[in-house]
């Protein structure tokens, strides 16, 4: 499977050497409002912002399917101070 860097409105997928990388901008949300789940080969990012009255004021959801060549045990995630969430995984050969 060949992936070139391509942008989506909410995320960017790149292959850099033997690393598969998915980045998404969640800067409108506090880190504690962002939930990341992984199931089989699917990574899902969900965020929800609540107003002072407890009502939902903003939501975000994005899914990324990992290529079959990726080692699922190698998945790491980190959020920069700027609100960019990066998911990385090593490609197996």
BALUMNU-830117 format. One line per field, with one value per residue: x, y, z of N, C-alpha, C, O in turn; residue in one letter. Coordinates in pm, whole numbers, padded with zeros to 5 digits. Layout:
! BALUMNU-830117
n_px: c(X / ...)
n_py: c(Y / ...)
n_pz: c(Z / ...)
ca_px: c(X / ...)
ca_py: c(Y / ...)
ca_pz: c(Z / ...)
c_px: c(X / ...)
c_py: c(Y / ...)
c_pz: c(Z / ...)
o_px: c(X / ...)
o_py: c(Y / ...)
o_pz: c(Z / ...)
code: c(a / ...)
***
This chain:
! BALUMNU-830117
n_px: c(00085 / 00066 / 00109 / 00084 / 00165 / -00131 / -00382 / -00665 / -00970 / -00949 / -00727 / -00397 / -00218 / 00082 / 00366 / 00672 / 00973 / 01003 / 00785 / 00447 / 00240 / -00008 / -00167 / -00364 / -00559 / -00656 / -00684 / -00886 / -00982 / -00947 / -00683 / -00790 / -01043 / -01025 / -01056 / -00903 / -00927 / -00844 / -00894 / -00842 / -00744 / -00811 / -00803 / -00957 / -01043 / -01198 / -01360 / -01507 / -01653 / -01773 / -02007 / -02039 / -02286 / -02310 / -02395 / -02328 / -02096 / -01923 / -01804 / -01590 / -01485 / -01290 / -01171 / -00916 / -00787 / -00549 / -00282 / -00244 / 00017 / 00125 / 00263 / 00064 / 00132 / 00325 / 00216 / 00209 / 00112 / 00094 / 00044 / 00098 / 00178 / 00051 / -00182 / -00185 / -00237 / -00052 / -00025 / 00168 / 00310 / 00507 / 00600 / 00575 / 00770)
n_py: c(-00118 / 00213 / 00524 / 00861 / 01185 / 01329 / 01569 / 01610 / 01775 / 01778 / 01634 / 01487 / 01251 / 01074 / 00899 / 00846 / 00743 / 00445 / 00497 / 00542 / 00816 / 01011 / 01313 / 01549 / 01839 / 01949 / 02179 / 02343 / 02230 / 02127 / 01921 / 01727 / 01696 / 01543 / 01228 / 00927 / 00636 / 00297 / 00029 / -00280 / -00214 / 00053 / 00391 / 00623 / 00957 / 01161 / 01450 / 01671 / 01969 / 02138 / 02385 / 02647 / 02598 / 02329 / 02233 / 02091 / 02249 / 02225 / 01975 / 01710 / 01465 / 01209 / 00951 / 00712 / 00470 / 00228 / 00121 / -00216 / -00299 / -00195 / -00219 / -00288 / -00278 / -00089 / 00163 / 00502 / 00801 / 01155 / 01485 / 01809 / 02129 / 02318 / 02202 / 02006 / 01678 / 01386 / 01073 / 00790 / 00507 / 00218 / 00080 / -00257 / -00515)
n_pz: c(00000 / -00091 / 00043 / 00007 / 00139 / 00226 / 00266 / 00472 / 00561 / 00839 / 00915 / 00861 / 00678 / 00665 / 00533 / 00658 / 00597 / 00767 / 00922 / 00989 / 01001 / 01152 / 01180 / 01358 / 01412 / 01716 / 01855 / 01947 / 02170 / 02513 / 02646 / 02821 / 02719 / 02499 / 02355 / 02274 / 02094 / 02017 / 01807 / 01680 / 01364 / 01360 / 01447 / 01653 / 01709 / 01934 / 02049 / 02285 / 02379 / 02658 / 02759 / 03010 / 03122 / 03098 / 02859 / 02538 / 02337 / 02126 / 01908 / 01791 / 01565 / 01433 / 01225 / 01158 / 00954 / 01008 / 00800 / 00676 / 00696 / 00925 / 01251 / 01514 / 01784 / 01804 / 01811 / 01901 / 02075 / 02090 / 02215 / 02109 / 02254 / 02100 / 02027 / 01835 / 01760 / 01737 / 01594 / 01576 / 01410 / 01360 / 01053 / 00962 / 00808)
ca_px: c(00000 / 00144 / 00040 / 00159 / 00106 / -00250 / -00454 / -00809 / -01003 / -00918 / -00610 / -00297 / -00156 / 00210 / 00460 / 00806 / 01060 / 00923 / 00687 / 00316 / 00208 / -00138 / -00178 / -00495 / -00564 / -00762 / -00647 / -01005 / -01024 / -00848 / -00638 / -00880 / -01166 / -00994 / -01054 / -00845 / -00947 / -00784 / -00954 / -00787 / -00663 / -00881 / -00780 / -01063 / -01022 / -01325 / -01348 / -01634 / -01636 / -01895 / -02019 / -02054 / -02414 / -02305 / -02439 / -02221 / -02080 / -01841 / -01760 / -01498 / -01466 / -01214 / -01122 / -00805 / -00760 / -00407 / -00252 / -00220 / 00160 / 00166 / 00268 / -00028 / 00195 / 00417 / 00141 / 00229 / 00036 / 00143 / -00020 / 00184 / 00115 / -00030 / -00307 / -00172 / -00225 / 00023 / -00027 / 00274 / 00325 / 00615 / 00558 / 00645 / 00804)
ca_py: c(00000 / 00335 / 00643 / 00986 / 01282 / 01395 / 01640 / 01609 / 01897 / 01772 / 01554 / 01465 / 01120 / 01072 / 00791 / 00904 / 00627 / 00330 / 00546 / 00592 / 00926 / 01075 / 01431 / 01612 / 01961 / 01952 / 02295 / 02407 / 02150 / 02100 / 01781 / 01638 / 01681 / 01461 / 01084 / 00853 / 00492 / 00213 / -00104 / -00348 / -00125 / 00181 / 00490 / 00723 / 01073 / 01226 / 01558 / 01738 / 02086 / 02174 / 02523 / 02663 / 02542 / 02185 / 02198 / 02068 / 02365 / 02191 / 01836 / 01675 / 01322 / 01172 / 00814 / 00683 / 00327 / 00199 / 00025 / -00352 / -00320 / -00128 / -00299 / -00222 / -00263 / 00024 / 00289 / 00601 / 00923 / 01270 / 01611 / 01926 / 02242 / 02392 / 02130 / 01909 / 01541 / 01304 / 00928 / 00729 / 00362 / 00167 / -00016 / -00385 / -00561)
ca_pz: c(00000 / -00100 / 00090 / 00002 / 00231 / 00174 / 00371 / 00481 / 00633 / 00980 / 00948 / 00758 / 00687 / 00596 / 00557 / 00666 / 00617 / 00809 / 01018 / 00945 / 01092 / 01135 / 01266 / 01357 / 01492 / 01817 / 01935 / 02004 / 02286 / 02619 / 02637 / 02894 / 02642 / 02382 / 02382 / 02162 / 02109 / 01913 / 01800 / 01562 / 01280 / 01352 / 01552 / 01652 / 01794 / 01963 / 02147 / 02315 / 02465 / 02728 / 02804 / 03155 / 03163 / 03079 / 02724 / 02441 / 02250 / 02011 / 01904 / 01685 / 01553 / 01314 / 01227 / 01068 / 00944 / 00994 / 00693 / 00724 / 00717 / 01049 / 01373 / 01608 / 01915 / 01799 / 01805 / 02008 / 02055 / 02167 / 02181 / 02125 / 02322 / 02003 / 02004 / 01726 / 01807 / 01642 / 01614 / 01495 / 01418 / 01275 / 00952 / 00965 / 00672)
c_px: c(00089 / 00059 / 00131 / 00095 / -00016 / -00327 / -00603 / -00844 / -00957 / -00791 / -00516 / -00232 / -00028 / 00282 / 00599 / 00902 / 00975 / 00818 / 00561 / 00277 / 00075 / -00143 / -00315 / -00493 / -00684 / -00741 / -00766 / -01052 / -00910 / -00806 / -00732 / -01013 / -01148 / -00983 / -01003 / -00867 / -00883 / -00847 / -00911 / -00702 / -00726 / -00849 / -00893 / -01030 / -01158 / -01301 / -01483 / -01606 / -01772 / -01892 / -02035 / -02183 / -02421 / -02351 / -02318 / -02214 / -01999 / -01803 / -01669 / -01486 / -01391 / -01162 / -01010 / -00780 / -00610 / -00385 / -00220 / -00073 / 00212 / 00161 / 00179 / 00031 / 00284 / 00347 / 00172 / 00149 / 00093 / 00069 / 00076 / 00106 / 00025 / -00161 / -00303 / -00148 / -00156 / 00017 / 00077 / 00274 / 00433 / 00557 / 00641 / 00672 / 00796)
c_py: c(00123 / 00452 / 00762 / 01080 / 01343 / 01454 / 01616 / 01734 / 01895 / 01694 / 01538 / 01330 / 01124 / 00941 / 00852 / 00790 / 00507 / 00368 / 00594 / 00698 / 00991 / 01193 / 01494 / 01732 / 01957 / 02071 / 02367 / 02339 / 02140 / 01954 / 01684 / 01616 / 01588 / 01314 / 01014 / 00705 / 00420 / 00076 / -00168 / -00250 / 00014 / 00268 / 00592 / 00833 / 01141 / 01333 / 01625 / 01851 / 02121 / 02320 / 02527 / 02602 / 02390 / 02140 / 02181 / 02187 / 02335 / 02044 / 01815 / 01524 / 01293 / 01031 / 00799 / 00532 / 00308 / 00101 / -00112 / -00379 / -00259 / -00225 / -00231 / -00200 / -00139 / 00160 / 00376 / 00725 / 01032 / 01394 / 01725 / 02035 / 02323 / 02323 / 02034 / 01771 / 01460 / 01159 / 00870 / 00578 / 00319 / 00065 / -00143 / -00431 / -00710)
c_pz: c(00000 / -00055 / 00073 / 00102 / 00166 / 00290 / 00360 / 00558 / 00778 / 01012 / 00831 / 00783 / 00605 / 00625 / 00547 / 00697 / 00652 / 00913 / 00946 / 01047 / 01052 / 01231 / 01249 / 01452 / 01586 / 01910 / 01998 / 02133 / 02387 / 02607 / 02709 / 02822 / 02522 / 02423 / 02256 / 02190 / 01991 / 01920 / 01669 / 01483 / 01266 / 01473 / 01542 / 01753 / 01810 / 02069 / 02163 / 02413 / 02526 / 02768 / 02955 / 03206 / 03144 / 02941 / 02632 / 02346 / 02125 / 02020 / 01784 / 01683 / 01424 / 01331 / 01125 / 01070 / 00923 / 00879 / 00752 / 00753 / 00847 / 01166 / 01478 / 01747 / 01920 / 01801 / 01927 / 01973 / 02142 / 02121 / 02211 / 02198 / 02230 / 01971 / 01886 / 01788 / 01698 / 01685 / 01520 / 01515 / 01321 / 01177 / 00965 / 00823 / 00663)
o_px: c(00178 / -00049 / 00245 / -00019 / -00005 / -00335 / -00657 / -00755 / -00930 / -00752 / -00550 / -00194 / -00027 / 00260 / 00638 / 00910 / 00885 / 00768 / 00568 / 00280 / 00051 / -00124 / -00373 / -00431 / -00799 / -00776 / -00749 / -01148 / -00792 / -00886 / -00752 / -01090 / -01245 / -00909 / -01052 / -00829 / -00870 / -00854 / -00940 / -00597 / -00698 / -00865 / -00922 / -00994 / -01224 / -01229 / -01562 / -01544 / -01873 / -01787 / -02044 / -02191 / -02524 / -02345 / -02217 / -02313 / -02004 / -01772 / -01670 / -01476 / -01423 / -01115 / -01010 / -00755 / -00552 / -00463 / -00174 / -00041 / 00330 / 00067 / 00216 / -00014 / 00315 / 00414 / 00163 / 00121 / 00135 / 00035 / 00128 / -00017 / -00067 / -00244 / -00408 / -00050 / -00195 / 00050 / 00076 / 00242 / 00448 / 00477 / 00763 / 00604 / 00821)
o_py: c(00136 / 00476 / 00760 / 01057 / 01404 / 01396 / 01603 / 01795 / 02001 / 01689 / 01570 / 01299 / 01171 / 00879 / 00903 / 00745 / 00469 / 00281 / 00676 / 00672 / 01020 / 01176 / 01492 / 01726 / 01960 / 02066 / 02444 / 02382 / 02142 / 01871 / 01572 / 01527 / 01559 / 01281 / 01038 / 00655 / 00474 / 00014 / -00117 / -00208 / 00085 / 00225 / 00641 / 00805 / 01174 / 01310 / 01634 / 01830 / 02131 / 02373 / 02423 / 02560 / 02329 / 02021 / 02249 / 02222 / 02411 / 01994 / 01893 / 01461 / 01348 / 00994 / 00863 / 00475 / 00365 / 00006 / -00122 / -00471 / -00271 / -00303 / -00124 / -00112 / -00089 / 00263 / 00330 / 00752 / 01007 / 01408 / 01738 / 02032 / 02390 / 02377 / 01986 / 01750 / 01464 / 01125 / 00897 / 00529 / 00376 / -00021 / -00136 / -00389 / -00768)
o_pz: c(00084 / -00108 / 00119 / 00144 / 00060 / 00399 / 00250 / 00616 / 00835 / 01129 / 00717 / 00896 / 00491 / 00730 / 00442 / 00812 / 00576 / 00985 / 00855 / 01167 / 00936 / 01352 / 01141 / 01558 / 01542 / 02028 / 02092 / 02196 / 02351 / 02563 / 02663 / 02860 / 02451 / 02516 / 02146 / 02296 / 01882 / 02027 / 01561 / 01531 / 01169 / 01588 / 01433 / 01867 / 01712 / 02166 / 02070 / 02517 / 02456 / 02807 / 03020 / 03322 / 03170 / 02910 / 02648 / 02283 / 02028 / 02128 / 01688 / 01789 / 01318 / 01439 / 01020 / 01176 / 00831 / 00864 / 00866 / 00828 / 00878 / 01180 / 01526 / 01820 / 02028 / 01793 / 02041 / 01856 / 02255 / 02003 / 02321 / 02204 / 02277 / 01898 / 01842 / 01860 / 01581 / 01799 / 01400 / 01623 / 01213 / 01212 / 00979 / 00730 / 00558)
code: c(x / x / x / x / x / x / x / x / x / x / x / x / x / x / x / x / x / x / x / x / x / x / x / x / x / x / x / x / x / x / x / x / x / x / x / x / x / x / x / x / x / x / x / x / x / x / x / x / x / x / x / x / x / x / x / x / x / x / x / x / x / x / x / x / x / x / x / x / x / x / x / x / x / x / x / x / x / x / x / x / x / x / x / x / x / x / x / x / x / x / x / x / x)
***
